[in-house]
């Protein structure tokens, strides 16, 4: 959520920045209209309360009689009018909050303008678009030949865009998750195990609602929602708390399955496990002070890049433009790995600083020093890494001419010493 004070004091600046995302200025005007209506109603309430207080004092000094009874009756009417105005103010505040929730975050000055992902500049790369000395196979062919993935059983169990990992396929994914968690612990994160379902308010706090409602899974009876990413529960760990400055920064890492209703275009990404309604991910999350948050973003990016580097995967980092950056983010880096079987770069991590956007929604605050007024935190999130695209890149980069797959050296202890999947 944006700062209402900023919208009041610099509406033209806010409109100018939102225009970079093709957001119509009418929504900003709507917020301001609600704000003015609220102020007008509050002035009426204050005037009536002042009137009631003055008359109440006079009544206390009046002798019993018709005039006193008339004044008491008049003040009852004033009280009813105040109650009605209070309801009006509450309705206006709700309308203003709903309008505020529709406004996306403003971009950091570093964010380039662009219509879509084709305008994202590559700012760093290690390794090239690897060409194998034999005809590279896509992961769906490799995995089926090796008995690692069973697509038909996934469809039988849950429908399209689901699959079953089997044998060393399941073990490879589990090993990768365990290795990633251990790596992030060494990088300074504290592991957290969260529920895989959350209350609706938790999704509002993280910025998933209202924008992504159609992509989320919900249990109607309980009102609980399946998490689309561990970012969602992690955001609200300290909601409504006031942290002390000496408690910061807080760096967490969590593994969760993620559930999203992928809206796929006909003929796009329909083969393999690149896009599915259920997938696993390890998520890094940071609670930081505003002055340190952009230095923290560079650490987040570095930590995600280290995952790809240690796995021996060619990778590159992009700075997302206005046409591709997420709803809540002020600045985002995407880390992509090369998949030679498909001949494309696959995004395995998105590292974002959302500044105070989530903090205002979740009421995440800290005290800069003892006795100081609480201020909003900055929050950051990054995949570290996202499965199964990491598994795709491992299979396709480490495939051998005989159809086997080498296991990356860092994963072998987690695979019980297995060096080759045959």
URDA-V269931 format. One record per residue. N is the residue number from 1. RES is the residue in one small letter. PHI is phi in whole degrees, -180 to 180 (* if undefined). Layout:
{{N,RES,PHI} {N,RES,PHI}}
This chain:
{{1,x,*} {2,x,-77} {3,x,-76} {4,x,-61} {5,x,-61} {6,x,-63} {7,x,-64} {8,x,-64} {9,x,-87} {10,x,-134} {11,x,-62} {12,x,-66} {13,x,-63} {14,x,-61} {15,x,-62} {16,x,-62} {17,x,-70} {18,x,-67} {19,x,-63} {20,x,-67} {21,x,-104} {22,x,63} {23,x,-86} {24,x,-67} {25,x,-69} {26,x,-59} {27,x,-69} {28,x,-66} {29,x,-62} {30,x,-65} {31,x,-60} {32,x,-68} {33,x,-65} {34,x,-60} {35,x,-64} {36,x,-67} {37,x,-63} {38,x,-64} {39,x,-61} {40,x,-63} {41,x,-66} {42,x,-65} {43,x,-63} {44,x,-62} {45,x,-62} {46,x,-63} {47,x,-64} {48,x,-66} {49,x,-66} {50,x,-64} {51,x,-61} {52,x,-63} {53,x,-63} {54,x,-65} {55,x,-67} {56,x,-62} {57,x,-65} {58,x,-66} {59,x,-60} {60,x,-63} {61,x,-101} {62,x,-85} {63,x,-76} {64,x,-56} {65,x,159} {66,x,-59} {67,x,-64} {68,x,-64} {69,x,-64} {70,x,-65} {71,x,-67} {72,x,-63} {73,x,-63} {74,x,-63} {75,x,-71} {76,x,-63} {77,x,-65} {78,x,-63} {79,x,-60} {80,x,-66} {81,x,-67} {82,x,-62} {83,x,-62} {84,x,-66} {85,x,-67} {86,x,-60} {87,x,-65} {88,x,-62} {89,x,-62} {90,x,-62} {91,x,-67} {92,x,-65} {93,x,-63} {94,x,-66} {95,x,-63} {96,x,-65} {97,x,-63} {98,x,-62} {99,x,-66} {100,x,-62} {101,x,-68} {102,x,-83} {103,x,-82} {104,x,-79} {105,x,-72} {106,x,-87} {107,x,-80} {108,x,-67} {109,x,-56} {110,x,-73} {111,x,-71} {112,x,-78} {113,x,-79} {114,x,-180} {115,x,-81} {116,x,-158} {117,x,-65} {118,x,-68} {119,x,-97} {120,x,-79} {121,x,-76} {122,x,-81} {123,x,-107} {124,x,-163} {125,x,-152} {126,x,-128} {127,x,90} {128,x,-109} {129,x,-70} {130,x,-62} {131,x,-113} {132,x,-80} {133,x,-80} {134,x,-137} {135,x,-68} {136,x,-71} {137,x,-100} {138,x,-71} {139,x,-61} {140,x,-67} {141,x,-74} {142,x,-57} {143,x,-65} {144,x,-69} {145,x,-63} {146,x,-94} {147,x,70} {148,x,-87} {149,x,-134} {150,x,-122} {151,x,-75} {152,x,-64} {153,x,-68} {154,x,-63} {155,x,-65} {156,x,-63} {157,x,-80} {158,x,-138} {159,x,103} {160,x,-65} {161,x,71} {162,x,-123} {163,x,-152} {164,x,-120} {165,x,-87} {166,x,-133} {167,x,54} {168,x,-72} {169,x,-68} {170,x,-65} {171,x,-69} {172,x,-63} {173,x,-66} {174,x,-63} {175,x,-63} {176,x,-65} {177,x,-62} {178,x,-64} {179,x,-64} {180,x,-61} {181,x,-61} {182,x,-65} {183,x,-62} {184,x,-69} {185,x,-62} {186,x,-68} {187,x,-81} {188,x,110} {189,x,-97} {190,x,-106} {191,x,-73} {192,x,-132} {193,x,-109} {194,x,-110} {195,x,-62} {196,x,-92} {197,x,-127} {198,x,-140} {199,x,-71} {200,x,-59} {201,x,-61} {202,x,-69} {203,x,-72} {204,x,-64} {205,x,-62} {206,x,-84} {207,x,93} {208,x,-73} {209,x,-106} {210,x,-90} {211,x,-60} {212,x,-106} {213,x,-53} {214,x,-71} {215,x,-102} {216,x,-109} {217,x,-99} {218,x,-137} {219,x,-92} {220,x,-64} {221,x,-68} {222,x,-89} {223,x,78} {224,x,-89} {225,x,-118} {226,x,-73} {227,x,-73} {228,x,-86} {229,x,-172} {230,x,-65} {231,x,-53} {232,x,-64} {233,x,-68} {234,x,-63} {235,x,-56} {236,x,-96} {237,x,-56} {238,x,-117} {239,x,-61} {240,x,69} {241,x,-90} {242,x,-119} {243,x,-84} {244,x,-89} {245,x,-58} {246,x,-74} {247,x,-86} {248,x,-102} {249,x,-80} {250,x,-117} {251,x,-116} {252,x,-118} {253,x,-136} {254,x,-146} {255,x,-101} {256,x,-147} {257,x,-71} {258,x,-125} {259,x,-126} {260,x,-144} {261,x,-84} {262,x,-68} {263,x,-95} {264,x,-101} {265,x,-75} {266,x,-60} {267,x,83} {268,x,-107} {269,x,53} {270,x,-88} {271,x,-105} {272,x,82} {273,x,-119} {274,x,-65} {275,x,-130} {276,x,-150} {277,x,-80} {278,x,-135} {279,x,-155} {280,x,-102} {281,x,-154} {282,x,-104} {283,x,-118} {284,x,-98} {285,x,-143} {286,x,-127} {287,x,-111} {288,x,-134} {289,x,-79} {290,x,-56} {291,x,-72} {292,x,-107} {293,x,-68} {294,x,-79} {295,x,-67} {296,x,-65} {297,x,-61} {298,x,-67} {299,x,-65} {300,x,-58} {301,x,-61} {302,x,-62} {303,x,-66} {304,x,-70} {305,x,-62} {306,x,-62} {307,x,-60} {308,x,-66} {309,x,-63} {310,x,-69} {311,x,-79} {312,x,74} {313,x,-104} {314,x,-61} {315,x,-143} {316,x,-142} {317,x,-119} {318,x,-116} {319,x,-98} {320,x,-76} {321,x,-88} {322,x,-62} {323,x,-82} {324,x,-130} {325,x,-71} {326,x,-70} {327,x,-56} {328,x,-96} {329,x,-86} {330,x,-95} {331,x,-157} {332,x,-138} {333,x,-107} {334,x,-108} {335,x,-105} {336,x,-119} {337,x,-115} {338,x,-85} {339,x,-121} {340,x,-68} {341,x,-67} {342,x,-96} {343,x,68} {344,x,-152} {345,x,-88} {346,x,-116} {347,x,-73} {348,x,-116} {349,x,-154} {350,x,-126} {351,x,-111} {352,x,-130} {353,x,-105} {354,x,-100} {355,x,53} {356,x,-97} {357,x,-60} {358,x,-76} {359,x,-61} {360,x,-68} {361,x,-72} {362,x,-95} {363,x,57} {364,x,-98} {365,x,-134} {366,x,-145} {367,x,-101} {368,x,-57} {369,x,-156} {370,x,-54} {371,x,84} {372,x,-76} {373,x,-68} {374,x,-62} {375,x,-125} {376,x,-77} {377,x,-75} {378,x,-106} {379,x,-121} {380,x,-136} {381,x,-144} {382,x,-160} {383,x,-71} {384,x,-144} {385,x,-122} {386,x,-87} {387,x,-101} {388,x,-99} {389,x,-62} {390,x,-63} {391,x,-65} {392,x,-57} {393,x,-64} {394,x,-63} {395,x,-61} {396,x,-78} {397,x,-80} {398,x,-101} {399,x,-70} {400,x,-113} {401,x,-60} {402,x,-87} {403,x,91} {404,x,-85} {405,x,-131} {406,x,-72} {407,x,-92} {408,x,-51} {409,x,-57} {410,x,-68} {411,x,-92} {412,x,-61} {413,x,-62} {414,x,-83} {415,x,-102} {416,x,68} {417,x,90} {418,x,-64} {419,x,-105} {420,x,-138} {421,x,-97} {422,x,-117}}
